[in-house]
Amino acid sequence: MSTIAAQATVVAALGGGDIFRIILAVLFALVLLKVGMSVLGGFARPVPEPPDPGELRKVRLTYRCSICATEVRMTMANDEVPEPPRHCMEDMDLVTPVDDI
């Protein structure tokens, strides 16, 4: 049996509407594969380099003085977890929850 005859047999068995559905399904699968690969590629990007030393970073840390209960919110710092500020001649206590750091 020649290849043309085999193709004709497949076309006759499937019918015109079934071929259209198969082509549509293959195109949909390719689009879905392309979108999925681009989403996964987004997760594979490397972590950005840390800023240069001395450059300020955004932080949201709250400190409390253990002596007078004064609270301070730090919004910019030169490190991700900076040294605590001093108040009443003592280091202040970090009261920000660990999950928020």
A tleap script that builds the chain and sets N, CA, C and O, in Angstrom:
source leaprc.protein.ff14SB
mol = sequence {
  NMET SER THR ILE ALA ALA GLN ALA THR VAL
  VAL ALA ALA LEU GLY GLY GLY ASP ILE PHE
  ARG ILE ILE LEU ALA VAL LEU PHE ALA LEU
  VAL LEU LEU LYS VAL GLY MET SER VAL LEU
  GLY GLY PHE ALA ARG PRO VAL PRO GLU PRO
  PRO ASP PRO GLY GLU LEU ARG LYS VAL ARG
  LEU THR TYR ARG CYS SER ILE CYS ALA THR
  GLU VAL ARG MET THR MET ALA ASN ASP GLU
  VAL PRO GLU PRO PRO ARG HIE CYS MET GLU
  ASP MET ASP LEU VAL THR PRO VAL ASP ASP
  CILE
}
set mol.1.N position { 0.852 -1.174 0.000 }
set mol.1.CA position { 0.000 0.000 0.000 }
set mol.1.C position { 0.900 1.239 0.000 }
set mol.1.O position { 1.829 1.334 0.803 }
set mol.2.N position { 0.632 2.160 -0.874 }
set mol.2.CA position { 1.470 3.358 -0.954 }
set mol.2.C position { 1.075 4.334 0.142 }
set mol.2.O position { 0.031 4.197 0.780 }
set mol.3.N position { 1.938 5.324 0.342 }
set mol.3.CA position { 1.669 6.309 1.397 }
set mol.3.C position { 0.468 7.162 1.059 }
set mol.3.O position { -0.261 7.580 1.959 }
set mol.4.N position { 0.243 7.431 -0.216 }
set mol.4.CA position { -0.914 8.241 -0.606 }
set mol.4.C position { -2.201 7.475 -0.322 }
set mol.4.O position { -3.192 8.046 0.132 }
set mol.5.N position { -2.168 6.193 -0.591 }
set mol.5.CA position { -3.346 5.376 -0.323 }
set mol.5.C position { -3.599 5.280 1.182 }
set mol.5.O position { -4.747 5.296 1.627 }
set mol.6.N position { -2.531 5.182 1.953 }
set mol.6.CA position { -2.678 5.125 3.410 }
set mol.6.C position { -3.237 6.429 3.939 }
set mol.6.O position { -4.093 6.420 4.824 }
set mol.7.N position { -2.776 7.539 3.418 }
set mol.7.CA position { -3.297 8.836 3.840 }
set mol.7.C position { -4.754 8.988 3.442 }
set mol.7.O position { -5.559 9.520 4.208 }
set mol.8.N position { -5.088 8.534 2.272 }
set mol.8.CA position { -6.476 8.614 1.815 }
set mol.8.C position { -7.377 7.765 2.699 }
set mol.8.O position { -8.509 8.153 2.989 }
set mol.9.N position { -6.882 6.612 3.129 }
set mol.9.CA position { -7.664 5.745 4.004 }
set mol.9.C position { -7.891 6.427 5.354 }
set mol.9.O position { -8.989 6.359 5.908 }
set mol.10.N position { -6.852 7.085 5.884 }
set mol.10.CA position { -6.971 7.785 7.170 }
set mol.10.C position { -7.951 8.942 7.043 }
set mol.10.O position { -8.787 9.140 7.924 }
set mol.11.N position { -7.861 9.708 5.960 }
set mol.11.CA position { -8.768 10.835 5.749 }
set mol.11.C position { -10.204 10.345 5.619 }
set mol.11.O position { -11.121 10.954 6.170 }
set mol.12.N position { -10.399 9.262 4.900 }
set mol.12.CA position { -11.751 8.724 4.725 }
set mol.12.C position { -12.302 8.218 6.052 }
set mol.12.O position { -13.495 8.361 6.323 }
set mol.13.N position { -11.445 7.629 6.881 }
set mol.13.CA position { -11.904 7.089 8.164 }
set mol.13.C position { -12.233 8.206 9.150 }
set mol.13.O position { -13.201 8.110 9.904 }
set mol.14.N position { -11.436 9.247 9.141 }
set mol.14.CA position { -11.643 10.327 10.098 }
set mol.14.C position { -12.730 11.301 9.669 }
set mol.14.O position { -13.484 11.789 10.511 }
set mol.15.N position { -12.821 11.582 8.429 }
set mol.15.CA position { -13.793 12.559 7.956 }
set mol.15.C position { -13.204 13.957 8.045 }
set mol.15.O position { -12.188 14.166 8.709 }
set mol.16.N position { -13.839 14.914 7.378 }
set mol.16.CA position { -13.325 16.279 7.317 }
set mol.16.C position { -13.366 16.999 8.650 }
set mol.16.O position { -12.420 17.714 8.979 }
set mol.17.N position { -14.424 16.836 9.431 }
set mol.17.CA position { -14.560 17.539 10.708 }
set mol.17.C position { -13.593 17.044 11.761 }
set mol.17.O position { -13.124 17.823 12.591 }
set mol.18.N position { -13.288 15.751 11.735 }
set mol.18.CA position { -12.366 15.194 12.722 }
set mol.18.C position { -10.940 15.695 12.510 }
set mol.18.O position { -10.209 15.912 13.477 }
set mol.19.N position { -10.540 15.877 11.256 }
set mol.19.CA position { -9.189 16.391 10.980 }
set mol.19.C position { -9.061 17.804 11.520 }
set mol.19.O position { -8.043 18.161 12.113 }
set mol.20.N position { -10.099 18.609 11.313 }
set mol.20.CA position { -10.084 19.973 11.834 }
set mol.20.C position { -9.944 19.971 13.352 }
set mol.20.O position { -9.191 20.776 13.900 }
set mol.21.N position { -10.647 19.093 14.031 }
set mol.21.CA position { -10.563 19.003 15.497 }
set mol.21.C position { -9.175 18.569 15.952 }
set mol.21.O position { -8.664 19.069 16.954 }
set mol.22.N position { -8.566 17.641 15.219 }
set mol.22.CA position { -7.221 17.173 15.577 }
set mol.22.C position { -6.214 18.299 15.400 }
set mol.22.O position { -5.367 18.517 16.267 }
set mol.23.N position { -6.300 19.018 14.282 }
set mol.23.CA position { -5.388 20.141 14.046 }
set mol.23.C position { -5.583 21.210 15.114 }
set mol.23.O position { -4.607 21.764 15.619 }
set mol.24.N position { -6.817 21.501 15.459 }
set mol.24.CA position { -7.110 22.483 16.499 }
set mol.24.C position { -6.557 22.033 17.851 }
set mol.24.O position { -6.011 22.847 18.596 }
set mol.25.N position { -6.691 20.754 18.172 }
set mol.25.CA position { -6.174 20.232 19.439 }
set mol.25.C position { -4.656 20.302 19.477 }
set mol.25.O position { -4.086 20.632 20.516 }
set mol.26.N position { -3.991 20.001 18.376 }
set mol.26.CA position { -2.532 20.071 18.329 }
set mol.26.C position { -2.068 21.512 18.491 }
set mol.26.O position { -1.111 21.771 19.221 }
set mol.27.N position { -2.737 22.468 17.815 }
set mol.27.CA position { -2.384 23.879 17.962 }
set mol.27.C position { -2.604 24.365 19.391 }
set mol.27.O position { -1.785 25.108 19.930 }
set mol.28.N position { -3.703 23.948 20.000 }
set mol.28.CA position { -3.981 24.326 21.384 }
set mol.28.C position { -2.920 23.757 22.323 }
set mol.28.O position { -2.487 24.440 23.252 }
set mol.29.N position { -2.502 22.518 22.091 }
set mol.29.CA position { -1.468 21.902 22.923 }
set mol.29.C position { -0.146 22.638 22.779 }
set mol.29.O position { 0.568 22.820 23.764 }
set mol.30.N position { 0.193 23.065 21.560 }
set mol.30.CA position { 1.440 23.811 21.355 }
set mol.30.C position { 1.404 25.168 22.051 }
set mol.30.O position { 2.394 25.581 22.654 }
set mol.31.N position { 0.270 25.863 21.972 }
set mol.31.CA position { 0.137 27.153 22.655 }
set mol.31.C position { 0.238 26.958 24.164 }
set mol.31.O position { 0.919 27.723 24.846 }
set mol.32.N position { -0.433 25.944 24.681 }
set mol.32.CA position { -0.390 25.661 26.114 }
set mol.32.C position { 1.027 25.313 26.565 }
set mol.32.O position { 1.460 25.741 27.634 }
set mol.33.N position { 1.741 24.548 25.766 }
set mol.33.CA position { 3.128 24.199 26.071 }
set mol.33.C position { 4.009 25.435 26.077 }
set mol.33.O position { 4.854 25.583 26.960 }
set mol.34.N position { 3.828 26.330 25.105 }
set mol.34.CA position { 4.626 27.557 25.031 }
set mol.34.C position { 4.377 28.444 26.246 }
set mol.34.O position { 5.326 28.963 26.834 }
set mol.35.N position { 3.120 28.624 26.627 }
set mol.35.CA position { 2.783 29.450 27.791 }
set mol.35.C position { 3.343 28.818 29.063 }
set mol.35.O position { 3.897 29.522 29.908 }
set mol.36.N position { 3.208 27.513 29.209 }
set mol.36.CA position { 3.729 26.830 30.395 }
set mol.36.C position { 5.238 26.934 30.512 }
set mol.36.O position { 5.768 27.125 31.606 }
set mol.37.N position { 5.931 26.810 29.387 }
set mol.37.CA position { 7.392 26.918 29.420 }
set mol.37.C position { 7.839 28.338 29.772 }
set mol.37.O position { 8.836 28.516 30.471 }
set mol.38.N position { 7.112 29.345 29.295 }
set mol.38.CA position { 7.496 30.720 29.631 }
set mol.38.C position { 7.225 31.018 31.104 }
set mol.38.O position { 7.985 31.762 31.724 }
set mol.39.N position { 6.163 30.455 31.676 }
set mol.39.CA position { 5.894 30.640 33.110 }
set mol.39.C position { 6.986 29.966 33.935 }
set mol.39.O position { 7.500 30.555 34.887 }
set mol.40.N position { 7.339 28.745 33.578 }
set mol.40.CA position { 8.405 28.055 34.304 }
set mol.40.C position { 9.751 28.751 34.119 }
set mol.40.O position { 10.570 28.760 35.037 }
set mol.41.N position { 9.987 29.328 32.955 }
set mol.41.CA position { 11.217 30.075 32.717 }
set mol.41.C position { 11.313 31.302 33.605 }
set mol.41.O position { 12.410 31.715 33.980 }
set mol.42.N position { 10.163 31.894 33.946 }
set mol.42.CA position { 10.147 33.039 34.853 }
set mol.42.C position { 10.613 32.672 36.255 }
set mol.42.O position { 11.224 33.491 36.941 }
set mol.43.N position { 10.331 31.452 36.683 }
set mol.43.CA position { 10.772 31.003 38.001 }
set mol.43.C position { 12.259 30.680 38.022 }
set mol.43.O position { 12.873 30.673 39.089 }
set mol.44.N position { 12.837 30.417 36.876 }
set mol.44.CA position { 14.233 29.993 36.805 }
set mol.44.C position { 15.202 31.171 36.738 }
set mol.44.O position { 16.412 30.957 36.681 }
set mol.45.N position { 14.713 32.386 36.743 }
set mol.45.CA position { 15.612 33.540 36.682 }
set mol.45.C position { 16.409 33.631 37.973 }
set mol.45.O position { 15.883 33.341 39.047 }
set mol.46.N position { 17.671 34.030 37.881 }
set mol.46.CA position { 18.492 34.123 39.093 }
set mol.46.C position { 18.050 35.286 39.983 }
set mol.46.O position { 17.424 36.239 39.521 }
set mol.47.N position { 18.385 35.185 41.243 }
set mol.47.CA position { 18.079 36.229 42.210 }
set mol.47.C position { 18.915 37.454 41.853 }
set mol.47.O position { 20.103 37.315 41.562 }
set mol.48.N position { 18.327 38.651 41.866 }
set mol.48.CA position { 19.112 39.826 41.513 }
set mol.48.C position { 20.253 40.058 42.501 }
set mol.48.O position { 20.164 39.688 43.672 }
set mol.49.N position { 21.319 40.674 42.011 }
set mol.49.CA position { 22.481 40.937 42.861 }
set mol.49.C position { 22.108 41.939 43.943 }
set mol.49.O position { 21.273 42.814 43.718 }
set mol.50.N position { 22.724 41.817 45.120 }
set mol.50.CA position { 22.427 42.784 46.180 }
set mol.50.C position { 22.943 44.164 45.795 }
set mol.50.O position { 23.892 44.279 45.019 }
set mol.51.N position { 22.325 45.209 46.329 }
set mol.51.CA position { 22.787 46.556 46.000 }
set mol.51.C position { 24.209 46.801 46.492 }
set mol.51.O position { 24.717 46.082 47.353 }
set mol.52.N position { 24.827 47.810 45.941 }
set mol.52.CA position { 26.190 48.164 46.340 }
set mol.52.C position { 26.236 48.524 47.819 }
set mol.52.O position { 25.243 48.992 48.375 }
set mol.53.N position { 27.397 48.306 48.469 }
set mol.53.CA position { 27.532 48.702 49.872 }
set mol.53.C position { 27.280 50.201 50.026 }
set mol.53.O position { 27.747 51.008 49.222 }
set mol.54.N position { 26.554 50.548 51.046 }
set mol.54.CA position { 26.236 51.943 51.300 }
set mol.54.C position { 24.930 52.393 50.672 }
set mol.54.O position { 24.402 53.440 51.048 }
set mol.55.N position { 24.391 51.631 49.725 }
set mol.55.CA position { 23.120 51.983 49.108 }
set mol.55.C position { 21.988 51.537 50.032 }
set mol.55.O position { 22.024 50.439 50.586 }
set mol.56.N position { 20.998 52.388 50.188 }
set mol.56.CA position { 19.910 52.082 51.124 }
set mol.56.C position { 18.925 51.094 50.524 }
set mol.56.O position { 18.646 51.107 49.325 }
set mol.57.N position { 18.401 50.228 51.404 }
set mol.57.CA position { 17.392 49.236 51.032 }
set mol.57.C position { 16.094 49.569 51.765 }
set mol.57.O position { 16.103 50.179 52.834 }
set mol.58.N position { 14.980 49.152 51.164 }
set mol.58.CA position { 13.702 49.339 51.855 }
set mol.58.C position { 13.543 48.228 52.886 }
set mol.58.O position { 13.682 47.049 52.561 }
set mol.59.N position { 13.254 48.601 54.112 }
set mol.59.CA position { 12.979 47.650 55.186 }
set mol.59.C position { 11.748 48.148 55.929 }
set mol.59.O position { 11.341 49.300 55.775 }
set mol.60.N position { 11.170 47.287 56.721 }
set mol.60.CA position { 10.043 47.684 57.571 }
set mol.60.C position { 10.225 46.989 58.913 }
set mol.60.O position { 9.663 45.924 59.165 }
set mol.61.N position { 11.014 47.613 59.757 }
set mol.61.CA position { 11.346 47.044 61.054 }
set mol.61.C position { 10.855 47.974 62.158 }
set mol.61.O position { 10.935 49.196 62.038 }
set mol.62.N position { 10.355 47.388 63.218 }
set mol.62.CA position { 9.907 48.160 64.373 }
set mol.62.C position { 10.741 47.765 65.577 }
set mol.62.O position { 10.911 46.581 65.871 }
set mol.63.N position { 11.261 48.772 66.271 }
set mol.63.CA position { 12.075 48.560 67.470 }
set mol.63.C position { 11.386 49.221 68.653 }
set mol.63.O position { 10.683 50.220 68.504 }
set mol.64.N position { 11.604 48.634 69.854 }
set mol.64.CA position { 11.042 49.192 71.091 }
set mol.64.C position { 12.141 49.279 72.139 }
set mol.64.O position { 12.938 48.358 72.314 }
set mol.65.N position { 12.159 50.415 72.831 }
set mol.65.CA position { 13.114 50.601 73.928 }
set mol.65.C position { 12.614 49.821 75.134 }
set mol.65.O position { 11.458 49.959 75.534 }
set mol.66.N position { 13.482 49.006 75.709 }
set mol.66.CA position { 13.074 48.186 76.861 }
set mol.66.C position { 12.967 48.998 78.145 }
set mol.66.O position { 12.410 48.516 79.132 }
set mol.67.N position { 13.486 50.207 78.150 }
set mol.67.CA position { 13.445 51.025 79.367 }
set mol.67.C position { 12.220 51.935 79.382 }
set mol.67.O position { 11.481 51.958 80.367 }
set mol.68.N position { 11.993 52.690 78.296 }
set mol.68.CA position { 10.898 53.669 78.300 }
set mol.68.C position { 9.759 53.316 77.345 }
set mol.68.O position { 8.778 54.056 77.276 }
set mol.69.N position { 9.857 52.228 76.619 }
set mol.69.CA position { 8.826 51.723 75.710 }
set mol.69.C position { 8.604 52.595 74.478 }
set mol.69.O position { 7.546 52.524 73.853 }
set mol.70.N position { 9.582 53.410 74.127 }
set mol.70.CA position { 9.497 54.192 72.896 }
set mol.70.C position { 9.649 53.253 71.699 }
set mol.70.O position { 10.517 52.379 71.694 }
set mol.71.N position { 8.797 53.440 70.685 }
set mol.71.CA position { 8.876 52.607 69.490 }
set mol.71.C position { 9.362 53.428 68.307 }
set mol.71.O position { 9.026 54.603 68.162 }
set mol.72.N position { 10.163 52.780 67.464 }
set mol.72.CA position { 10.717 53.415 66.271 }
set mol.72.C position { 10.492 52.477 65.099 }
set mol.72.O position { 10.749 51.278 65.205 }
set mol.73.N position { 10.011 53.014 63.973 }
set mol.73.CA position { 9.875 52.215 62.745 }
set mol.73.C position { 10.970 52.655 61.787 }
set mol.73.O position { 11.102 53.837 61.471 }
set mol.74.N position { 11.753 51.681 61.329 }
set mol.74.CA position { 12.825 51.934 60.380 }
set mol.74.C position { 12.318 51.535 59.002 }
set mol.74.O position { 11.840 50.417 58.814 }
set mol.75.N position { 12.422 52.454 58.028 }
set mol.75.CA position { 11.929 52.194 56.681 }
set mol.75.C position { 13.046 52.056 55.653 }
set mol.75.O position { 12.840 51.423 54.618 }
set mol.76.N position { 14.205 52.617 55.902 }
set mol.76.CA position { 15.353 52.511 55.003 }
set mol.76.C position { 16.579 52.174 55.834 }
set mol.76.O position { 16.776 52.720 56.919 }
set mol.77.N position { 17.405 51.266 55.312 }
set mol.77.CA position { 18.617 50.877 56.031 }
set mol.77.C position { 19.676 50.475 55.014 }
set mol.77.O position { 19.364 50.216 53.851 }
set mol.78.N position { 20.918 50.425 55.452 }
set mol.78.CA position { 22.003 50.044 54.551 }
set mol.78.C position { 22.228 48.538 54.535 }
set mol.78.O position { 23.117 48.056 53.834 }
set mol.79.N position { 21.436 47.790 55.296 }
set mol.79.CA position { 21.536 46.338 55.346 }
set mol.79.C position { 20.128 45.779 55.518 }
set mol.79.O position { 19.229 46.496 55.956 }
set mol.80.N position { 19.924 44.495 55.174 }
set mol.80.CA position { 18.591 43.903 55.306 }
set mol.80.C position { 18.167 43.806 56.765 }
set mol.80.O position { 17.007 44.057 57.094 }
set mol.81.N position { 19.097 43.444 57.638 }
set mol.81.CA position { 18.818 43.408 59.070 }
set mol.81.C position { 19.890 44.267 59.748 }
set mol.81.O position { 20.930 43.748 60.154 }
set mol.82.N position { 19.644 45.575 59.873 }
set mol.82.CA position { 20.657 46.467 60.435 }
set mol.82.C position { 20.785 46.315 61.943 }
set mol.82.O position { 19.945 45.698 62.599 }
set mol.83.N position { 21.848 46.887 62.472 }
set mol.83.CA position { 22.012 46.893 63.927 }
set mol.83.C position { 20.900 47.737 64.544 }
set mol.83.O position { 20.471 48.725 63.949 }
set mol.84.N position { 20.430 47.357 65.730 }
set mol.84.CA position { 19.327 48.114 66.339 }
set mol.84.C position { 19.789 49.506 66.779 }
set mol.84.O position { 20.934 49.693 67.192 }
set mol.85.N position { 18.877 50.476 66.681 }
set mol.85.CA position { 19.228 51.818 67.159 }
set mol.85.C position { 19.336 51.828 68.682 }
set mol.85.O position { 18.863 50.914 69.358 }
set mol.86.N position { 19.958 52.862 69.199 }
set mol.86.CA position { 20.129 52.992 70.655 }
set mol.86.C position { 19.178 54.062 71.175 }
set mol.86.O position { 18.969 55.095 70.539 }
set mol.87.N position { 18.605 53.790 72.352 }
set mol.87.CA position { 17.737 54.748 73.028 }
set mol.87.C position { 17.905 54.523 74.514 }
set mol.87.O position { 18.007 53.374 74.944 }
set mol.88.N position { 17.938 55.556 75.300 }
set mol.88.CA position { 18.179 55.464 76.749 }
set mol.88.C position { 19.504 54.745 77.013 }
set mol.88.O position { 19.639 54.022 78.001 }
set mol.89.N position { 20.475 54.950 76.127 }
set mol.89.CA position { 21.816 54.387 76.243 }
set mol.89.C position { 21.844 52.861 76.122 }
set mol.89.O position { 22.836 52.236 76.496 }
set mol.90.N position { 20.778 52.257 75.608 }
set mol.90.CA position { 20.703 50.799 75.418 }
set mol.90.C position { 20.227 50.497 74.003 }
set mol.90.O position { 19.549 51.314 73.379 }
set mol.91.N position { 20.587 49.318 73.501 }
set mol.91.CA position { 20.072 48.889 72.196 }
set mol.91.C position { 18.585 48.611 72.319 }
set mol.91.O position { 18.125 48.060 73.319 }
set mol.92.N position { 17.840 48.998 71.294 }
set mol.92.CA position { 16.399 48.762 71.284 }
set mol.92.C position { 16.131 47.311 70.872 }
set mol.92.O position { 16.962 46.688 70.209 }
set mol.93.N position { 14.969 46.774 71.265 }
set mol.93.CA position { 14.577 45.400 70.956 }
set mol.93.C position { 13.758 45.380 69.669 }
set mol.93.O position { 12.883 46.222 69.466 }
set mol.94.N position { 14.049 44.416 68.809 }
set mol.94.CA position { 13.288 44.243 67.570 }
set mol.94.C position { 11.943 43.607 67.909 }
set mol.94.O position { 11.896 42.531 68.506 }
set mol.95.N position { 10.836 44.276 67.525 }
set mol.95.CA position { 9.507 43.734 67.820 }
set mol.95.C position { 8.764 43.344 66.544 }
set mol.95.O position { 7.626 42.882 66.622 }
set mol.96.N position { 9.369 43.516 65.388 }
set mol.96.CA position { 8.762 43.089 64.136 }
set mol.96.C position { 8.696 41.571 64.118 }
set mol.96.O position { 9.690 40.922 64.447 }
set mol.97.N position { 7.560 40.974 63.745 }
set mol.97.CA position { 7.488 39.510 63.660 }
set mol.97.C position { 8.542 38.962 62.689 }
set mol.97.O position { 8.874 39.610 61.696 }
set mol.98.N position { 9.049 37.794 62.976 }
set mol.98.CA position { 10.114 37.181 62.168 }
set mol.98.C position { 9.637 36.944 60.734 }
set mol.98.O position { 10.440 37.009 59.803 }
set mol.99.N position { 8.348 36.670 60.544 }
set mol.99.CA position { 7.811 36.426 59.201 }
set mol.99.C position { 7.886 37.663 58.306 }
set mol.99.O position { 7.942 37.533 57.084 }
set mol.100.N position { 7.890 38.863 58.897 }
set mol.100.CA position { 7.893 40.108 58.128 }
set mol.100.C position { 9.298 40.576 57.749 }
set mol.100.O position { 9.434 41.528 56.981 }
set mol.101.N position { 10.327 39.940 58.257 }
set mol.101.CA position { 11.708 40.379 57.972 }
set mol.101.C position { 12.127 39.866 56.626 }
set mol.101.O position { 13.251 40.119 56.191 }
savepdb mol mol.pdb
quit
